[in-house]
Amino acid sequence: MKKMNEQFKINIFYDKEIKFKFNINKFVIKILKNEKQNNFQINLIFVDNKKIKQLNTDFRNKNSETDVISFTYNEKTHKFLGGDIFISVDVAEKNAKKYRVDFEQEILRLIAHGVLHILGYDHTDDFKSIEIMKKKQEKYINEFLKEC
């Protein structure tokens, strides 16, 4: 069997600086490989509440902060499949305290959530679709943390 040429491009941008003890690129690539993807680009953009609220208002008509917003690339205009994932560091900090989890683990959860959205997963009001995403997120986080 011929192996597909895997090519991944993971870029990380900080409007709001944070430090990680985990290799974020490795985490994203693990998800993409498990989802049988290749030739994929993901831009992770860590922002503050002001920026995420602006994006949420402009693109989702919701005048509020949120934790993560994903935008999928147009296949006709990009060499790679993929997208941009905006993560609010401020909301991630609040969520970590609220749910009593480690901040970096919450960041991993938001990254996984964003990547799954770019891959076409969605969580509508349908309970089944919500559960599928949650199970995948937790599976990828748990597997990754065991490897670290």
KEKE-3310 file (N, C-alpha, C; in steps of 0.2 Angstrom, whole numbers, plus 5000, padded with zeros to 4 digits):
npx = (5004:5003:5010:5002:5008:5010:5007:5008:5004:5006:5003:5006:4999:5000:4990:4987:4999:5004:5011:5016:5017:5016:5018:5010:5009:5012:5000:4990:4993:4992:4978:4974:4980:4974:4961:4963:4968:4978:4990:4986:4982:4983:4979:4982:4976:4978:4969:4962:4947:4941:4944:4939:4925:4922:4924:4914:4903:4904:4904:4895:4884:4882:4883:4893:4906:4915:4922:4930:4932:4930:4936:4934:4945:4942:4941:4944:4953:4964:4979:4981:4970:4960:4960:4957:4958:4952:4956:4950:4960:4956:4943:4946:4954:4944:4935:4943:4944:4931:4927:4936:4948:4965:4973:4980:4975:4962:4965:4970:4958:4950:4957:4956:4942:4940:4948:4941:4929:4933:4936:4924:4915:4900:4890:4875:4858:4856:4858:4866:4876:4883:4888:4896:4906:4911:4916:4926:4935:4939:4944:4956:4963:4965:4973:4984:4989:4993:5004:5013)
npy = (4994:5011:5025:5040:5056:5066:5082:5095:5111:5121:5136:5148:5161:5176:5187:5189:5185:5169:5155:5138:5122:5111:5104:5111:5111:5097:5091:5096:5090:5077:5075:5078:5068:5057:5059:5056:5065:5075:5087:5099:5115:5124:5139:5145:5157:5166:5177:5191:5196:5207:5206:5193:5195:5205:5197:5187:5195:5201:5190:5180:5187:5188:5197:5195:5188:5173:5157:5150:5152:5146:5146:5140:5137:5142:5131:5133:5144:5142:5133:5123:5113:5117:5130:5144:5146:5155:5159:5164:5169:5175:5170:5156:5156:5159:5148:5138:5140:5139:5126:5119:5114:5112:5126:5125:5113:5116:5125:5115:5108:5118:5120:5107:5107:5118:5113:5101:5107:5113:5102:5098:5094:5097:5105:5106:5109:5096:5082:5071:5075:5084:5076:5067:5076:5080:5068:5065:5076:5074:5062:5064:5074:5066:5055:5063:5069:5058:5054:5064)
npz = (5000:4996:5004:5009:5005:5018:5023:5034:5040:5053:5061:5073:5081:5091:5099:5111:5122:5128:5137:5133:5140:5133:5117:5105:5091:5089:5095:5087:5074:5078:5079:5066:5059:5065:5061:5048:5038:5027:5019:5025:5033:5048:5056:5072:5082:5096:5106:5114:5124:5118:5104:5101:5104:5094:5082:5084:5084:5071:5062:5067:5071:5085:5099:5109:5120:5116:5117:5107:5089:5073:5056:5040:5027:5010:4997:4984:4984:4991:4994:5003:5012:5027:5040:5050:5067:5081:5097:5113:5125:5137:5140:5140:5152:5161:5159:5163:5177:5181:5177:5184:5179:5172:5165:5153:5149:5146:5135:5126:5124:5118:5106:5100:5098:5089:5078:5075:5071:5059:5052:5048:5058:5068:5081:5083:5088:5090:5100:5098:5089:5097:5107:5100:5096:5108:5114:5105:5106:5120:5119:5111:5119:5131:5125:5120:5132:5139:5132:5134)
capx = (5000:5007:5008:5001:5012:5007:5010:5004:5007:5003:5005:5003:5000:4998:4988:4988:5004:5004:5016:5013:5022:5015:5019:5004:5009:5011:4993:4985:4995:4989:4971:4973:4982:4969:4955:4965:4969:4984:4990:4982:4985:4979:4982:4979:4977:4976:4966:4958:4940:4939:4944:4934:4919:4922:4923:4908:4898:4904:4903:4890:4879:4881:4887:4896:4912:4915:4929:4933:4928:4934:4934:4937:4947:4939:4946:4946:4958:4970:4983:4980:4964:4961:4957:4959:4955:4953:4954:4950:4964:4952:4938:4949:4955:4937:4932:4947:4942:4924:4926:4941:4953:4971:4972:4983:4971:4957:4967:4969:4951:4947:4960:4953:4936:4941:4950:4935:4924:4936:4935:4917:4910:4896:4886:4869:4854:4856:4862:4870:4881:4886:4891:4901:4912:4914:4920:4932:4939:4941:4949:4962:4966:4968:4979:4990:4992:4997:5011:5018)
capy = (5000:5017:5029:5046:5061:5070:5088:5099:5118:5124:5142:5150:5169:5178:5194:5189:5180:5164:5150:5131:5117:5106:5105:5113:5108:5090:5090:5097:5085:5071:5075:5078:5061:5052:5060:5054:5071:5077:5093:5103:5120:5127:5144:5146:5164:5168:5184:5194:5196:5212:5203:5187:5198:5208:5192:5184:5200:5202:5184:5176:5191:5188:5203:5193:5184:5166:5154:5148:5153:5143:5148:5135:5140:5141:5126:5136:5149:5140:5127:5118:5112:5120:5135:5148:5145:5160:5156:5169:5167:5177:5165:5150:5156:5159:5142:5133:5141:5137:5119:5116:5111:5116:5131:5122:5107:5120:5127:5109:5107:5123:5119:5101:5109:5121:5108:5097:5111:5114:5096:5097:5092:5103:5104:5109:5107:5089:5080:5066:5078:5087:5071:5065:5081:5080:5062:5065:5081:5071:5056:5067:5077:5061:5052:5067:5070:5052:5054:5069)
capz = (5000:4995:5009:5006:5007:5023:5024:5038:5041:5059:5063:5080:5082:5098:5100:5118:5123:5133:5136:5134:5142:5128:5110:5102:5084:5089:5096:5081:5069:5080:5078:5059:5057:5067:5056:5041:5034:5025:5015:5029:5036:5053:5060:5079:5084:5103:5106:5120:5124:5114:5098:5100:5103:5087:5077:5085:5081:5064:5058:5069:5073:5092:5102:5115:5120:5116:5118:5101:5083:5068:5049:5036:5020:5003:4994:4977:4984:4996:4992:5008:5016:5033:5042:5056:5074:5085:5104:5118:5131:5143:5141:5142:5159:5165:5159:5167:5184:5181:5176:5188:5175:5171:5160:5147:5146:5143:5129:5122:5123:5113:5100:5097:5096:5083:5073:5073:5067:5052:5048:5047:5064:5071:5086:5082:5094:5090:5106:5096:5086:5103:5110:5095:5096:5115:5115:5101:5110:5126:5117:5108:5124:5135:5122:5120:5139:5141:5128:5137)
cpx = (5004:5005:5007:5006:5009:5011:5006:5008:5003:5006:5002:5004:4997:4996:4988:4993:5003:5009:5013:5019:5022:5017:5013:5004:5008:5004:4989:4987:4992:4982:4970:4975:4976:4962:4957:4965:4977:4984:4985:4986:4980:4983:4978:4981:4974:4975:4963:4951:4937:4939:4939:4927:4917:4920:4916:4902:4898:4902:4897:4884:4877:4886:4889:4902:4911:4922:4933:4929:4933:4931:4938:4939:4942:4943:4948:4952:4964:4973:4982:4972:4965:4957:4960:4955:4957:4951:4955:4954:4960:4947:4940:4951:4949:4935:4936:4945:4935:4923:4932:4946:4959:4970:4974:4978:4964:4959:4967:4962:4948:4951:4957:4946:4936:4943:4945:4930:4927:4936:4928:4912:4906:4892:4880:4865:4854:4860:4867:4877:4886:4890:4897:4907:4915:4918:4926:4937:4942:4946:4956:4966:4969:4974:4985:4993:4996:5004:5016:5021)
cpy = (5006:5022:5036:5051:5066:5077:5093:5106:5120:5130:5145:5157:5171:5185:5195:5183:5175:5159:5143:5127:5111:5108:5105:5110:5101:5088:5091:5092:5078:5070:5075:5071:5056:5053:5059:5060:5072:5084:5098:5109:5123:5133:5145:5153:5165:5175:5185:5194:5201:5209:5198:5190:5201:5203:5189:5189:5200:5196:5179:5180:5190:5193:5200:5189:5177:5163:5152:5149:5150:5145:5143:5139:5138:5137:5129:5141:5148:5133:5121:5118:5115:5126:5139:5147:5151:5158:5162:5166:5169:5172:5158:5150:5156:5152:5137:5134:5138:5130:5115:5112:5115:5120:5128:5116:5111:5123:5121:5108:5112:5122:5113:5103:5113:5117:5104:5101:5112:5108:5094:5095:5098:5100:5108:5108:5100:5086:5075:5070:5082:5082:5068:5070:5081:5074:5062:5070:5078:5066:5059:5070:5071:5057:5056:5068:5064:5051:5059:5067)
cpz = (5000:5001:5006:5009:5012:5024:5028:5040:5047:5061:5069:5080:5089:5098:5108:5120:5129:5131:5137:5136:5137:5121:5106:5095:5084:5090:5090:5076:5071:5078:5070:5056:5059:5063:5049:5036:5032:5021:5019:5032:5042:5056:5066:5081:5091:5104:5113:5119:5119:5106:5096:5099:5097:5082:5078:5083:5074:5060:5060:5072:5081:5095:5109:5114:5119:5117:5112:5095:5077:5061:5045:5029:5014:4999:4987:4978:4989:4993:4997:5010:5023:5035:5048:5062:5079:5092:5109:5124:5137:5145:5143:5149:5163:5165:5163:5174:5185:5181:5180:5184:5174:5165:5153:5144:5143:5136:5124:5119:5117:5106:5096:5095:5090:5077:5070:5069:5060:5048:5047:5052:5066:5077:5086:5088:5095:5096:5103:5093:5092:5106:5106:5096:5103:5116:5111:5104:5116:5124:5115:5114:5129:5132:5122:5127:5141:5138:5131:5143)
residu = (MET:LYS:LYS:MET:ASN:GLU:GLN:PHE:LYS:ILE:ASN:ILE:PHE:TYR:ASP:LYS:GLU:ILE:LYS:PHE:LYS:PHE:ASN:ILE:ASN:LYS:PHE:VAL:ILE:LYS:ILE:LEU:LYS:ASN:GLU:LYS:GLN:ASN:ASN:PHE:GLN:ILE:ASN:LEU:ILE:PHE:VAL:ASP:ASN:LYS:LYS:ILE:LYS:GLN:LEU:ASN:THR:ASP:PHE:ARG:ASN:LYS:ASN:SER:GLU:THR:ASP:VAL:ILE:SER:PHE:THR:TYR:ASN:GLU:LYS:THR:HIS:LYS:PHE:LEU:GLY:GLY:ASP:ILE:PHE:ILE:SER:VAL:ASP:VAL:ALA:GLU:LYS:ASN:ALA:LYS:LYS:TYR:ARG:VAL:ASP:PHE:GLU:GLN:GLU:ILE:LEU:ARG:LEU:ILE:ALA:HIS:GLY:VAL:LEU:HIS:ILE:LEU:GLY:TYR:ASP:HIS:THR:ASP:ASP:PHE:LYS:SER:ILE:GLU:ILE:MET:LYS:LYS:LYS:GLN:GLU:LYS:TYR:ILE:ASN:GLU:PHE:LEU:LYS:GLU:CYS)
# end
